[in-house]
Amino acid sequence: MSSHEGTPAPSGAESPHRFATRCARAGTSGARGEWNAPLQPPIFQSAIFDLGSAADAEAIFSGKRKGYAYSRFGNPTVDVLAESLAGLEGGAGAMVTSSGNAAVLCAVTSALHGRKGPLVTHHDIYGGSFELLQILSEVYRLPLEWVDPANTEQWLDAVGRAGAVLVETPSNPLMRLVDLRQTVDRARSCGAPVIVDNTVATPLNQRPFELGADWVVHSTTKYLNGHGDLIGGCVIRREPLTKLHRAIHKNLGGTVNASEAAMALRGLRTLALRMEAHNRNGEAIARWLEGRREVTRVYHPGLPSHPQAELARRQMIHGGGLLSFELAGGEAAVTRFIDRLKLSVHAVSLGGPETLVTRPARTSHRGMSPEVRRQAGVSDSLIRLAAGIEDADDLIADLAQAIAAE
C-alpha cells in the first residue's frame, strides 16, 4: 500500500489536523469554543422551524439568508454531519441521504444533468447499485453502458464518450480495482463527471478526490457509522454544491432526520480507530486463507497475489477489511462452512463490530440473473467476509474449525 501510514494529510481548505483527529472531533465545537457551550452538537428533532417575519421567510426561501423551514429541505444536525463527511473526504460539500442507494441515485442524477451520452459503469458493481441502475434504465430509459475495466482499451473508449462514469473500487464482493487516475484523465476529454463509490475503501484507505474524481458516494450504514444500527448514505462533491444539486437532493426525497444524523455522527468519531482493527483483521484473515488447502482463491487488494497489487499500492493506503474467497468443495462446502461458524455471523452488510459472512449470489447479488452474475464473476460458491474488530486469533480459530473437512 502507499506510504500515507493510514493518516492522509489534509489539503486545500481542509482542517490542518490529521485524519484521526478530524474523526474524533467531527461535529464538536472546537478546542476553544464559546464558554459553557455544549461540546456535542444538539439534536434538532423537529420537522418544522419558526420562519419569523414575512421578510425573514422570504429571505430564507429565496436563498438570500441561511435558515431552516422544513427538515426535508435542511436541518442543523444533518448539516453538521454533512460538513463533517465533506471534510473527511476532502470535498467542498456533502448531502446526507437515507441510504447508499439514495446516494447513488442523487449523484447519478446530478452528474448527468445537462449531459449527453450513457452512464458508463461495470458489471461487478455492488448488487444494490446494479438493481437501481437497471430500474432507471427500464423505467426512465437511462442509457447505460456496462464495460469491464480490465479491458483497458474498451473501458477507456467508453469513458471517453460517457455522459457520466460510476465506479466502485474496490468492488464488492470481488475486490477488483478501477484505475481512478487513468479513468478521470480520459473522462476529462469529454467532460464526463466521475462518481466513485468509496464505501468499501473509506476515506482512510482511499482518497478519490486527490485522484481527480468529481463525486464520492457512501453507504454510511457501513464503516462510517460502524455499528450496524442505521441505514444511511451521503453524496460528496469535490467542487461546491450548486442550488440545482441541493434541489435534486431535496426533491428525490431520500433525506434523513436529525436523530439518524446524530447517530451517524457519533459513529463517525471512532472511524479511524475502528478502521485500524478492520484493516488489520482483513489482511490477517486474507493471508491465513491463502495458505489453506481448502481455499482455491482469495480476493483482497492487500495481498501480493492480487492481480492488481501494483495498482493497489499506488491508489490505496490499506487493503481494507472486506475480502472474498472460494472453497475447493464448491457449494456443498460453502453451506457446511457457513453452518459451522460459531463466532462470525451469517448476515449481510459490512463495517460493524462483528465479523459477517455471506454468500453474495444468494443475498446482495441475488437480483442479478445467473448470466449477469457470471459476467460479474460472482459464483454460487463465493463467500464474502467482512472482518469486524474482534481479536484476529479468535476469528481465525473460528474459521479454521468451520473450514476443516468433516
MARVEX-789529 format. One record per atom (N, C-alpha, C): z, x, y. Coordinates in pm, whole numbers, padded with zeros to 5 digits, always signed. Example, Ala and Ser with C-alpha at 12.3 -4.5 7.8 and 13.67 -1.06 7.14 Angstrom:
! residues 2
+00780+01319-00569
+00780+01230-00450
+00780+01320-00330
+00708+01285-00225
+00714+01367-00106
+00787+01290+00003
This chain:
! residues 406
+00000+00084-00119
+00000+00000+00000
+00000+00087+00125
-00016+00026+00240
-00024+00104+00364
+00112+00163+00399
+00115+00243+00505
+00235+00317+00539
+00322+00247+00642
+00308+00115+00657
+00387+00044+00756
+00534+00031+00715
+00567+00060+00591
+00702+00054+00539
+00764-00085+00553
+00680-00188+00546
+00731-00323+00543
+00781-00377+00676
+00769-00300+00784
+00817-00347+00914
+00707-00329+01018
+00604-00413+01016
+00493-00398+01108
+00539-00399+01253
+00496-00300+01327
+00536-00290+01466
+00461-00391+01551
+00524-00444+01655
+00458-00542+01740
+00352-00478+01826
+00260-00560+01875
+00155-00512+01963
+00134-00611+02074
+00067-00571+02180
+00033-00660+02289
+00156-00716+02355
+00160-00851+02367
+00270-00917+02438
+00386-00952+02346
+00383-00903+02223
+00490-00936+02130
+00620-00870+02171
+00729-00916+02110
+00860-00856+02131
+00855-00707+02096
+00934-00624+02167
+00937-00481+02133
+01013-00452+02005
+01083-00552+01950
+01163-00530+01830
+01078-00536+01704
+01130-00477+01598
+01057-00472+01474
+01075-00602+01396
+01001-00613+01285
+00984-00741+01217
+01116-00803+01173
+01202-00724+01109
+01327-00779+01057
+01414-00833+01170
+01415-00765+01283
+01494-00811+01398
+01438-00941+01452
+01307-00950+01460
+01246-01073+01511
+01270-01190+01418
+01271-01165+01286
+01305-01272+01193
+01449-01318+01215
+01543-01224+01217
+01684-01258+01228
+01717-01334+01356
+01641-01307+01462
+01670-01370+01591
+01572-01481+01626
+01495-01526+01529
+01396-01630+01555
+01461-01756+01610
+01419-01797+01729
+01467-01920+01789
+01600-01911+01860
+01671-01797+01847
+01801-01787+01912
+01782-01749+02058
+01888-01769+02139
+01883-01729+02281
+01885-01577+02285
+01870-01498+02347
+01869-01352+02335
+02006-01291+02336
+02011-01164+02334
+02139-01094+02332
+02216-01118+02461
+02146-01143+02569
+02209-01165+02699
+02171-01301+02754
+02203-01406+02680
+02172-01541+02726
+02273-01591+02827
+02257-01713+02866
+02350-01775+02961
+02488-01783+02898
+02594-01753+02975
+02729-01753+02923
+02764-01889+02864
+02823-01889+02744
+02870-02007+02673
+02757-02098+02623
+02635-02050+02628
+02522-02129+02576
+02522-02121+02424
+02473-02224+02355
+02468-02218+02207
+02369-02111+02163
+02410-02031+02066
+02319-01928+02016
+02205-01990+01937
+02236-02093+01858
+02133-02161+01780
+02071-02273+01863
+01940-02292+01852
+01875-02397+01931
+01919-02536+01887
+01940-02626+01980
+01979-02763+01941
+01866-02836+01872
+01901-02936+01793
+01802-03018+01724
+01781-03146+01806
+01661-03161+01860
+01629-03278+01940
+01573-03387+01849
+01665-03453+01778
+01625-03554+01680
+01600-03687+01752
+01489-03693+01821
+01454-03814+01896
+01303-03833+01893
+01260-03957+01871
+01117-03987+01872
+01063-03996+02014
+01149-04035+02109
+01103-04059+02246
+01191-03985+02346
+01138-03967+02466
+01208-03896+02573
+01197-03976+02702
+01300-03968+02784
+01300-04035+02914
+01195-03969+03003
+01102-04049+03051
+00991-03996+03131
+01028-03976+03278
+01143-04025+03320
+01181-04010+03461
+01105-04105+03550
+01070-04058+03666
+00998-04141+03762
+00852-04157+03722
+00783-04248+03792
+00641-04266+03767
+00565-04137+03793
+00607-04064+03896
+00541-03937+03928
+00567-03833+03819
+00691-03831+03767
+00722-03739+03657
+00637-03769+03534
+00625-03897+03499
+00545-03935+03383
+00400-03895+03401
+00347-03915+03520
+00208-03877+03546
+00189-03726+03531
+00285-03649+03580
+00275-03503+03570
+00279-03457+03425
+00363-03523+03344
+00374-03485+03203
+00246-03521+03127
+00199-03644+03142
+00083-03689+03065
-00047-03624+03113
-00053-03584+03239
-00173-03518+03289
-00177-03371+03255
-00064-03318+03209
-00056-03177+03174
-00023-03086+03291
+00010-03144+03406
+00044-03061+03522
+00182-02998+03507
+00266-03059+03427
+00401-03007+03408
+00441-03021+03262
+00512-02921+03212
+00562-02926+03075
+00665-03037+03063
+00655-03115+02959
+00752-03221+02938
+00726-03288+02804
+00812-03381+02769
+00803-03447+02639
+00804-03598+02657
+00727-03667+02572
+00720-03812+02579
+00746-03874+02442
+00683-03819+02339
+00686-03876+02204
+00674-03759+02108
+00758-03755+02004
+00769-03633+01923
+00643-03598+01846
+00552-03692+01825
+00424-03653+01765
+00343-03569+01863
+00364-03588+01995
+00293-03511+02096
+00359-03375+02120
+00490-03367+02094
+00563-03244+02119
+00711-03268+02114
+00786-03167+02070
+00930-03178+02058
+00989-03039+02084
+01099-03028+02159
+01154-02895+02192
+01191-02812+02070
+01250-02874+01968
+01288-02798+01847
+01164-02748+01773
+01064-02833+01764
+00939-02793+01699
+00872-02681+01777
+00879-02688+01908
+00820-02582+01990
+00886-02447+01967
+01018-02447+01948
+01089-02322+01921
+01038-02260+01791
+01019-02344+01688
+00965-02294+01561
+00823-02240+01580
+00741-02314+01653
+00603-02270+01675
+00598-02136+01745
+00680-02118+01847
+00682-01990+01919
+00728-01876+01829
+00825-01904+01743
+00874-01801+01651
+00767-01761+01550
+00695-01860+01496
+00589-01832+01399
+00476-01753+01462
+00437-01792+01583
+00332-01718+01653
+00374-01573+01676
+00500-01554+01713
+00548-01419+01738
+00547-01332+01614
+00585-01388+01498
+00589-01309+01375
+00451-01270+01327
+00351-01356+01350
+00214-01322+01310
+00141-01241+01418
+00196-01237+01538
+00128-01166+01647
+00020-01250+01713
+00033-01384+01704
-00064-01474+01766
-00019-01520+01903
-00108-01588+01973
-00079-01634+02108
-00025-01776+02110
-00042-01851+02003
+00006-01989+02000
+00005-02043+01858
+00094-02139+01832
+00104-02198+01699
+00128-02347+01708
+00087-02418+01604
+00114-02561+01590
+00176-02583+01453
+00283-02658+01447
+00355-02682+01323
+00303-02811+01261
+00278-02808+01131
+00220-02922+01061
+00311-02970+00948
+00277-03085+00893
+00359-03148+00791
+00340-03089+00652
+00239-03006+00632
+00214-02942+00503
+00114-02830+00521
+00098-02748+00417
-00004-02644+00422
-00143-02703+00429
-00167-02813+00356
-00298-02877+00360
-00327-02932+00499
-00225-02987+00566
-00244-03035+00703
-00280-02919+00796
-00223-02802+00770
-00256-02684+00850
-00401-02644+00830
-00448-02644+00705
-00588-02611+00677
-00680-02711+00744
-00648-02840+00734
-00730-02943+00797
-00738-02923+00948
-00625-02895+01010
-00620-02874+01154
-00700-02751+01195
-00684-02642+01120
-00754-02517+01153
-00904-02531+01135
-00947-02592+01024
-01090-02610+00998
-01153-02699+01105
-01085-02808+01140
-01137-02898+01243
-01149-02827+01377
-01047-02750+01413
-01050-02677+01539
-01157-02569+01540
-01167-02494+01431
-01262-02382+01426
-01406-02430+01425
-01433-02545+01363
-01570-02594+01352
-01614-02676+01474
-01522-02709+01563
-01559-02791+01678
-01667-02721+01761
-01778-02789+01783
-01887-02733+01863
-01972-02632+01790
-01947-02612+01660
-02020-02512+01584
-02122-02577+01492
-02229-02508+01463
-02326-02549+01362
-02318-02451+01245
-02358-02499+01130
-02352-02414+01011
-02238-02458+00922
-02240-02414+00796
-02141-02458+00698
-02007-02387+00713
-01906-02447+00654
-01780-02377+00634
-01798-02292+00509
-01788-02162+00523
-01805-02070+00411
-01667-02035+00355
-01652-02051+00223
-01526-02019+00158
-01556-01974+00015
-01453-01957-00068
-01473-01904-00203
-01410-01995-00307
-01463-01991-00430
-01423-02082-00537
-01277-02068-00575
-01222-01948-00568
-01086-01926-00617
-00981-01947-00510
-01016-02021-00404
-00917-02058-00304
-00815-02151-00368
-00697-02163-00309
-00589-02245-00363
-00638-02386-00398
-00590-02440-00509
-00639-02567-00560
-00625-02682-00461
-00514-02687-00387
-00496-02793-00288
-00599-02786-00177
-00630-02664-00132
-00734-02647-00030
-00870-02686-00085
-00895-02650-00210
-01022-02686-00274
-01041-02838-00275
-00938-02910-00317
-00949-03056-00322
-00968-03115-00183
-00897-03061-00083
-00912-03110+00055
-01054-03091+00103
-01111-02973+00081
-01247-02947+00127
-01349-03035+00055
-01326-03060-00072
-01414-03150-00146
-01413-03290-00085
-01296-03338-00048
-01284-03469+00015
-01357-03470+00148
-01337-03366+00228
-01404-03359+00358
-01556-03356+00341
-01602-03290+00236
-01745-03284+00210
-01799-03419+00167
-01726-03487+00079
-01775-03614+00027
-01764-03728+00127
-01655-03731+00204
-01631-03843+00295
-01697-03820+00431
-01681-03699+00486
-01729-03671+00621
-01854-03584+00624
-01907-03553+00505
-02028-03473+00493
-02012-03333+00556
-01894-03278+00546
-01872-03142+00592
-01959-03047+00511
-02047-02970+00575
-02128-02875+00498
-02042-02759+00447
-02045-02740+00317
-01965-02636+00253
-02054-02539+00179
-02015-02413+00181
-02086-02314+00100
-01981-02230+00027
-01983-02241-00106
-01889-02167-00191
-01956-02037-00237
-01897-01925-00205
-01957-01795-00236
-01849-01703-00293
-01886-01621-00388
-01795-01524-00447
-01792-01399-00358
-01679-01366-00294
-01673-01247-00210
-01696-01117-00285
-01681-01119-00419
-01707-00998-00497
-01853-00959-00492
-01940-01058-00469
-02082-01030-00447
-02098-01005-00297
-02079-00880-00258
-02069-00846-00116
-02192-00888-00037
-02309-00863-00091
-02432-00897-00018
-02444-01047+00005
-02418-01125-00099
-02427-01270-00087
-02319-01324+00006
-02198-01269-00005
-02088-01313+00080
-02116-01287+00227
-02157-01166+00260
-02181-01132+00400
-02301-01206+00457
-02400-01234+00372
-02514-01313+00417
-02468-01454+00457
-02382-01514+00374
-02331-01648+00405
-02243-01646+00529
-02157-01546+00539
-02068-01535+00656
-02149-01520+00785
-02261-01449+00776
-02344-01424+00894
-02418-01545+00947
-02414-01657+00876
-02477-01781+00926
-02380-01899+00917
-02250-01869+00914
-02148-01973+00896
-02114-02042+01027
-02067-02166+01012
-02005-02232+01126
-01864-02181+01144
-01796-02161+01034
-01662-02101+01031
-01640-02048+00890
-01539-01962+00876
-01510-01900+00746
-01363-01923+00715
-01335-01966+00592
-01198-01985+00546
-01175-01898+00423
-01076-01809+00431
-01044-01722+00317
-00896-01729+00287
-00864-01711+00161
-00726-01692+00117
-00721-01556+00051
-00638-01468+00105
-00630-01333+00048
-00487-01282+00061
-00424-01245-00053
-00472-01258-00189
-00485-01405-00228
-00577-01432-00321
-00597-01570-00363
-00489-01610-00463
-00462-01737-00464
-00362-01795-00554
-00435-01877-00660
-00432-01838-00786
-00334-01750-00851
-00387-01614-00897
-00514-01583-00873
-00574-01464-00934
-00557-01336-00853
-00497-01348-00735
-00465-01231-00654
-00588-01146-00621
-00701-01214-00600
-00821-01144-00556
-00817-01128-00405
-00873-01020-00356
-00870-00990-00213
-01007-01011-00150
-01007-01050-00025
-01127-01055+00056
-01112-00948+00164
-01213-00865+00181
-01209-00759+00282
-01216-00826+00420
-01103-00834+00487
-01097-00907+00613
-01174-00839+00725
-01161-00709+00737
-01231-00641+00847
-01383-00653+00831
-01430-00636+00710
-01573-00649+00683
-01621-00792+00710
-01541-00890+00666
-01576-01031+00687
-01578-01065+00835
-01476-01022+00907
-01468-01050+01051
-01585-00987+01125
-01618-00863+01092
-01729-00795+01160
-01859-00872+01143
-01885-00923+01022
-02008-00998+01001
-02001-01135+01071
-01885-01199+01066
-01870-01329+01132
-01893-01319+01282
-01856-01207+01341
-01877-01188+01485
-02025-01195+01521
-02112-01157+01429
-02256-01155+01459
-02311-01293+01488
-02244-01397+01437
-02290-01534+01463
-02185-01617+01535
-02077-01553+01576
-01973-01623+01650
-01886-01714+01566
-01884-01693+01434
-01807-01781+01346
-01659-01743+01346
-01570-01837+01375
-01427-01809+01365
-01386-01787+01220
-01291-01697+01197
-01241-01667+01063
-01098-01715+01051
-01075-01802+00953
-00942-01857+00923
-00889-01787+00799
-00766-01737+00806
-00705-01668+00692
-00580-01744+00648
-00577-01786+00522
-00456-01841+00463
-00370-01722+00421
-00261-01701+00494
-00174-01585+00473
-00045-01623+00400
-00047-01739+00333
+00074-01789+00267
+00125-01693+00162
+00038-01644+00075
+00081-01559-00035
+00128-01423+00015
+00059-01368+00113
+00094-01235+00162
+00216-01236+00254
+00224-01333+00344
+00323-01343+00452
+00292-01240+00562
+00340-01264+00684
+00315-01168+00792
+00385-01034+00771
+00479-01026+00677
+00539-00896+00649
+00447-00808+00567
+00369-00869+00478
+00284-00792+00387
+00140-00779+00431
+00098-00858+00529
-00043-00852+00573
-00053-00906+00715
-00136-00841+00799
-00146-00876+00940
-00291-00914+00975
-00332-01037+00947
-00473-01076+00967
-00523-01060+01109
-00439-01086+01209
-00486-01075+01347
-00519-00930+01383
-00447-00836+01325
-00477-00695+01350
-00609-00653+01287
-00658-00734+01193
-00787-00708+01129
-00898-00794+01189
-00865-00868+01296
-00967-00941+01371
-00977-01089+01345
-00894-01145+01256
-00901-01288+01225
-00873-01371+01350
-00928-01493+01353
-00911-01582+01467
-00797-01681+01448
-00780-01728+01324
-00677-01826+01292
-00603-01780+01167
-00474-01813+01160
-00394-01792+01039
-00326-01924+01006
-00327-01960+00878
-00255-02080+00833
-00153-02040+00728
-00048-02120+00719
+00057-02101+00619
+00102-02235+00566
+00145-02236+00441
+00233-02340+00392
+00373-02286+00416
+00443-02341+00516
+00579-02294+00544
+00675-02335+00433
+00632-02424+00345
+00709-02460+00227
+00746-02337+00147
+00657-02238+00146
+00670-02124+00058
+00763-02017+00116
+00715-01896+00138
+00803-01786+00176
+00867-01804+00313
+00798-01864+00409
+00852-01870+00545
+00982-01949+00550
+00987-02064+00484
+01113-02137+00474
+01200-02077+00363
+01140-02060+00245
+01202-01980+00141
+01312-02043+00059
+01332-02174+00070
+01441-02235-00006
+01398-02355-00089
+01269-02386-00092
+01219-02493-00176
+01273-02631-00141
+01309-02652-00013
+01370-02780+00023
+01297-02854+00134
+01177-02811+00168
+01097-02888+00265
+00949-02863+00240
+00868-02955+00293
+00723-02940+00290
+00677-02921+00433
+00597-02817+00458
+00551-02792+00594
+00439-02692+00598
+00383-02674+00715
+00275-02578+00736
+00267-02538+00881
+00178-02446+00912
+00156-02406+01051
+00016-02350+01068
-00032-02361+01191
-00162-02308+01232
-00135-02215+01349
-00182-02092+01342
-00158-01993+01447
-00292-01938+01494
-00307-01923+01625
-00433-01871+01680
-00409-01737+01749
-00505-01647+01732
-00493-01515+01795
-00500-01527+01946
-00590-01614+01997
-00601-01641+02140
-00519-01765+02174
-00491-01788+02302
-00412-01907+02338
-00479-02035+02291
-00397-02129+02250
-00446-02261+02209
-00497-02337+02330
-00602-02415+02309
-00657-02494+02418
-00604-02638+02411
-00632-02713+02515
-00594-02854+02518
-00661-02929+02403
-00784-02893+02371
-00856-02956+02261
-00785-02930+02128
-00743-02806+02104
-00674-02774+01979
-00547-02857+01963
-00473-02871+02071
-00349-02949+02064
-00379-03098+02045
-00490-03145+02102
-00529-03285+02082
-00568-03310+01937
-00639-03214+01876
-00675-03227+01734
-00549-03234+01649
-00456-03144+01676
-00330-03141+01602
-00255-03273+01616
-00242-03321+01737
-00168-03444+01764
-00232-03564+01697
-00363-03575+01704
-00430-03696+01659
-00462-03698+01510
-00460-03582+01444
-00472-03584+01298
-00344-03637+01234
-00234-03631+01309
-00111-03694+01264
-00021-03611+01176
-00061-03490+01141
+00018-03408+01050
+00125-03328+01120
+00209-03394+01201
+00313-03326+01276
+00447-03340+01205
+00550-03273+01256
+00681-03275+01190
+00789-03320+01289
+00904-03358+01234
+01014-03396+01321
+01109-03278+01343
+01205-03297+01430
+01293-03188+01472
+01379-03136+01357
+01424-03226+01271
+01511-03184+01162
+01440-03090+01066
+01315-03122+01030
+01237-03035+00942
+01210-02901+01009
+01180-02904+01139
+01154-02780+01212
+01277-02690+01213
+01395-02750+01231
+01518-02672+01232
+01545-02609+01096
+01515-02682+00988
+01533-02625+00854
+01439-02507+00832
+01314-02521+00875
+01218-02411+00860
+01261-02290+00942
+01312-02314+01061
+01356-02206+01148
+01474-02132+01086
+01565-02206+01025
+01680-02142+00959
+01632-02053+00846
+01536-02101+00767
+01484-02019+00659
+01412-01895+00709
+01341-01911+00820
+01262-01801+00875
+01348-01680+00909
+01473-01703+00944
+01559-01593+00990
+01591-01493+00879
+01578-01534+00754
+01605-01441+00643
+01477-01394+00576
+01362-01421+00636
+01234-01386+00572
+01226-01239+00535
+01257-01150+00627
+01243-01006+00600
+01331-00963+00484
+01455-01010+00482
+01546-00974+00372
+01497-01029+00239
+01456-01156+00239
+01410-01217+00114
+01284-01150+00061
+01192-01116+00151
+01067-01056+00106
+01088-00919+00044
+01191-00847+00085
+01221-00721+00018
+01245-00744-00131
+01321-00850-00163
+01350-00880-00303
+01228-00936-00375
+01154-01027-00310
+01032-01082-00372
+00934-00970-00404
+00912-00881-00307
+00818-00770-00327
+00864-00679-00440
+00991-00644-00437
+01045-00553-00540
+01035-00614-00679
+01072-00741-00692
+01069-00806-00823
+00926-00829-00872
+00838-00870-00780
+00700-00893-00819
+00634-00768-00873
+00657-00656-00807
+00596-00531-00851
+00659-00481-00981
+00791-00498-00995
+00857-00453-01118
+00812-00535-01238
+00801-00666-01221
+00758-00752-01332
+00613-00725-01368
+00528-00705-01267
+00387-00676-01295
+00372-00548-01375
+00447-00445-01338
+00439-00318-01412
+00489-00337-01555
+00598-00412-01572
+00653-00434-01706
+00554-00512-01792
+00496-00618-01739
+00399-00698-01815
+00279-00615-01858
+00238-00524-01771
+00119-00443-01802
+00142-00355-01923
+00266-00325-01953
+00297-00240-02068
+00323-00316-02197
+00312-00448-02194
+00338-00529-02313
+00210-00552-02392
+00219-00535-02524
+00102-00552-02610
+00058-00699-02616
+00153-00793-02590
+00119-00935-02595
+00037-00981-02474
+00030-00897-02372
-00037-00932-02246
-00172-00863-02238
-00277-00941-02216
-00411-00882-02211
-00452-00843-02070
-00395-00907-01968
-00432-00874-01831
-00324-00920-01734
-00301-00839-01631
-00206-00872-01525
-00278-00867-01391
-00255-00967-01307
-00318-00974-01175
-00211-00957-01067
-00210-00840-01003
-00117-00814-00892
-00176-00700-00809
-00192-00719-00678
-00258-00616-00596
-00180-00487-00580
-00052-00487-00619
+00026-00364-00611
+00005-00270-00727
-00067-00315-00831
-00090-00231-00948
-00208-00137-00924
-00198-00011-00964
-00313+00080-00955
-00433+00030-01034
-00410-00052-01137
-00518-00103-01220
-00591-00221-01157
-00539-00276-01048
-00608-00387-00982
-00746-00342-00939
-00850-00421-00967
-00986-00376-00934
-01010-00353-00784
-00924-00407-00700
-00936-00386-00556
-00815-00310-00500
-00762-00220-00581
-00641-00147-00541
-00662-00069-00411
-00780-00013-00394
-00805+00066-00273
-00804-00024-00149
-00867-00143-00161
-00865-00239-00051
-00723-00286-00025
-00645-00309-00129
-00506-00350-00113
-00428-00246-00035
-00452-00119-00062
-00381-00013+00011
-00418-00013+00158
-00544-00046+00189
-00589-00047+00329
-00545-00173+00404
-00541-00285+00334
-00528-00414+00400
-00388-00473+00393
-00312-00435+00292
-00179-00492+00272
-00071-00386+00286
+00050-00433+00315
+00165-00344+00329
+00242-00337+00197
+00254-00451+00129
+00311-00460-00006
+00228-00558-00087
+00239-00548-00220
+00161-00636-00307
+00214-00777-00316
+00341-00800-00281
+00396-00934-00279
+00466-00975-00406
+00518-01099-00405
+00599-01148-00515
+00527-01240-00611
+00397-01264-00589
+00322-01354-00677
+00232-01273-00770
+00221-01315-00894
+00134-01249-00990
+00093-01348-01097
-00010-01313-01172
-00055-01394-01285
-00085-01302-01402
-00086-01362-01522
-00117-01280-01639
-00170-01368-01752
-00236-01305-01847
-00293-01373-01964
-00224-01320-02090
-00197-01410-02183
-00138-01371-02310
-00246-01362-02418
-00227-01267-02509
-00326-01245-02615
-00339-01365-02707
-00233-01442-02723
-00236-01554-02816
-00298-01680-02762
-00350-01678-02639
-00416-01795-02584
-00320-01908-02549
-00372-02032-02553
-00295-02148-02508
-00169-02170-02591
-00176-02148-02719
-00058-02168-02803
+00054-02073-02763
+00018-01949-02735
+00118-01851-02693
+00176-01888-02557
+00093-01941-02468
+00140-01982-02335
+00241-02094-02347
+00210-02194-02429
+00302-02306-02447
+00435-02259-02504
+00429-02172-02605
+00552-02119-02665
+00632-02039-02563
+00563-01958-02483
+00629-01875-02382
+00703-01962-02280
+00637-02063-02227
+00699-02149-02125
+00819-02223-02182
+00805-02272-02304
+00913-02349-02365
+01035-02263-02399
+01016-02131-02411
+01127-02043-02447
+01198-01982-02326
+01145-02002-02206
+01209-01948-02087
+01348-02007-02068
+01443-01923-02029
+01580-01969-02007
+01624-01952-01862
+01580-01846-01797
+01620-01819-01658
+01511-01861-01560
+01390-01817-01583
+01278-01859-01499
+01254-02008-01516
+01212-02073-01409
+01197-02219-01408
+01050-02258-01418
+01020-02355-01504
+00884-02407-01516
+00863-02509-01404
+00805-02465-01293
+00789-02550-01175
+00678-02495-01087
+00619-02586-01009
+00514-02545-00916
+00576-02483-00791
+00490-02437-00700
+00526-02376-00572
+00566-02230-00591
+00611-02169-00483
+00648-02028-00482
+00727-02000-00356
+00790-01883-00352
+00856-01839-00229
+01002-01875-00217
+01061-01945-00316
+01202-01979-00310
+01288-01876-00381
+01419-01898-00386
+01507-01800-00450
+01485-01787-00601
+01440-01898-00664
+01424-01899-00810
+01287-01847-00851
+01282-01777-00963
+01155-01736-01020
+01092-01857-01089
+00966-01884-01053
+00896-02001-01103
+00775-01960-01185
+00753-02032-01295
+00640-02005-01384
+00563-02134-01404
+00431-02125-01400
+00349-02244-01420
+00213-02206-01477
+00139-02309-01525
+00001-02292-01571
-00089-02355-01465
-00157-02277-01382
-00239-02334-01275
-00343-02435-01322
-00404-02411-01439
-00508-02503-01487
-00452-02642-01514
-00322-02651-01538
-00259-02779-01568
-00181-02834-01449
-00172-02758-01341
-00091-02801-01226
-00172-02789-01097
-00159-02679-01026
-00217-02665-00892
-00369-02675-00890
-00436-02637-00999
-00582-02637-01003
-00637-02744-01097
-00554-02842-01129
-00596-02948-01219
-00706-03035-01158
-00709-03043-01024
-00810-03124-00957
-00949-03066-00963
-00963-02944-01009
-01095-02883-01028
-01151-02926-01164
-01281-02938-01172
-01343-02963-01302
-01332-02836-01386
-01339-02847-01520
-01334-02727-01605
-01438-02623-01565
-01558-02668-01524
-01663-02574-01485
-01625-02499-01357
-01569-02571-01260
-01530-02506-01135
-01413-02411-01160
-01320-02451-01246
-01211-02360-01280
-01265-02234-01346
-01365-02251-01431
-01425-02134-01494
-01486-02042-01390
-01557-02100-01293
-01616-02020-01185
-01509-01947-01105
-01396-02014-01086
-01286-01955-01010
-01208-01853-01091
-01227-01852-01224
-01155-01758-01309
-01019-01807-01354
-00992-01936-01335
-00863-01993-01374
-00875-02048-01515
-00832-01970-01613
-00844-02012-01753
-00726-02100-01794
-00740-02168-01905
-00633-02254-01955
-00512-02173-02002
-00531-02044-02026
-00421-01961-02074
-00359-01874-01964
-00401-01897-01840
-00346-01818-01729
-00206-01866-01694
-00115-01772-01677
+00023-01802-01636
+00044-01743-01497
+00097-01824-01406
+00133-01772-01273
+00284-01760-01263
+00329-01646-01212
+00472-01622-01196
+00501-01589-01050
+00589-01667-00989
+00635-01641-00852
+00774-01581-00861
+00782-01450-00839
+00910-01381-00854
+01008-01427-00746
+01128-01464-00789
+01233-01503-00695
+01311-01383-00649
+01437-01405-00613
+01518-01297-00559
+01636-01264-00651
+01626-01305-00781
+01729-01270-00876
+01723-01119-00908
+01814-01075-00992
+01810-00936-01038
+01689-00916-01129
+01612-00811-01103
+01489-00788-01179
+01516-00767-01328
+01627-00700-01362
+01657-00676-01503
+01683-00808-01577
+01750-00901-01511
+01774-01030-01573
+01643-01106-01595
+01554-01100-01498
+01425-01168-01511
+01342-01108-01624
+01338-00976-01630
+01258-00910-01734
+01316-00939-01872
+01448-00942-01883
+01510-00975-02013
+01469-01116-02056
+01465-01210-01963
+01426-01347-01997
+01281-01351-02039
+01195-01281-01966
+01053-01277-02002
+01033-01212-02139
+01110-01108-02167
+01097-01036-02294
+01129-01126-02412
+01237-01204-02401
+01270-01291-02514
+01172-01408-02528
+01113-01448-02416
+01017-01559-02422
+00882-01515-02473
+00846-01390-02445
+00711-01344-02477
+00703-01288-02620
+00819-01254-02675
+00819-01193-02808
+00763-01291-02913
+00682-01239-03003
+00624-01323-03109
+00733-01374-03201
+00722-01500-03239
+00820-01559-03328
+00804-01504-03470
